[in-house]
Amino acid sequence: MLYLDNSATTKIEDEVFESMLPFLKEEYGNPSSKYYSQATNSHKAVETARKNIANLLGASTKEIIFTSGSTEANNMIIKGVSDYYSNKGNHIITSVAEHASVLETCRYLESRGSDISYLSVDKYGRIDLEELKSSIKPTTILVSIIWGNNEVGSLNDIKEIAELCKSKNVFFHTDATQVIGKVDINLEEYPGISFLSCSAHKFHGPKGVGSVFIRKDQYDILTPITPLFHGGGQESNIRSGTLAVHNIVGMGKAADLAKEKMPTNILQLKDIENYLVEILKNKFKNTVVFNNDTTNKIPGIINVQFKGINNEVLLKQLAPVIAASTGSACSSSKPSHVLDAIGLSLEEIRNTVRFSLSPNISKEDLNIFREL
Ligand code: PMP
């Protein structure tokens, strides 16, 4: 079975799995407890993981807050900013091509009286900077734009967006879930990014754990927001709940490996992506139409129409040998809102399949497409 649904989730790396085991067995201490070794070992392991994630992102350890994943991180930031800065304004800007965890959060806030602008996107799913610029108003408190799209892979111009938001004194949040380990991020180079979300299972870590970057100011104070979860305040009083130490340790290990392997992983992903595209073009000729851009994209995501072939039927037929999807697993029951936003017809959406690769796939593995 060839697994080509790595944008939905990835296989946990062996080293990651191994690193987690002690914290599911003998090292079961609560990292917030004190004095005895199980507690201090857990605490140390969490802090090492935090350091690894900070190192991967070019952040400082204090700026990393553990969550259960990107859904929570996106909810936490959007709702948390909306609530905390309600005296300043109630306007939030996002785009029509965001992940459901951003869009649905914005729709929820809209139903409670927030003013939300949904920016349009071009044919590859990128926002237009001029439209963003003209949408910012005195009541704007937050801009939330995805770094790399989970369906078509296009990268937004995060540098320009961050600079614009900074110049207008507006917080900027980016959902970076799909780009971790595939785009080299150094947050020191993006002072306009106030918040960033990520999820470990997208980069060969475990499911159910993620983190949010919250920028600190020159006095070392994190940008204040209203917490999503109230309670013991374990994570800098911004996120409560006993930490899932085994998951956090796994995420830290995955971050470490992602950082170390990033240059070779990116090259490999580009190489096998080109290889698969060539096979598809040669084999299916005019039957295939690519929805994704070829440059300025997440390496390894191919979004392609098979003209006249229903995607669900195709995926079911492929399922014994190839695992792929029509798009976002989180919204798989509905036709893709991203493909709709980039201007595809319902028919074109129903012909579309996403293949998302992983660096451990070889060209030989992909030769299976020649035999279809
Ligand atoms: N944002 C993006 C871009 C995603 O691809 C996903 C996962 N499909 C999420 C957010 C949510 O991540 P999680 O399900 O791990 O909370």
Boltz pocket constraint, residues with backbone or C-beta under 6 A from the ligand:
constraints:
  - pocket:
      binder: B
      contacts: [[A, 7], [A, 8], [A, 68], [A, 69], [A, 70], [A, 71], [A, 72], [A, 99], [A, 101], [A, 146], [A, 148], [A, 149], [A, 150], [A, 175], [A, 177], [A, 178], [A, 199], [A, 201], [A, 208], [A, 209], [A, 210], [A, 328], [A, 329], [A, 330]]
      max_distance: 6.0
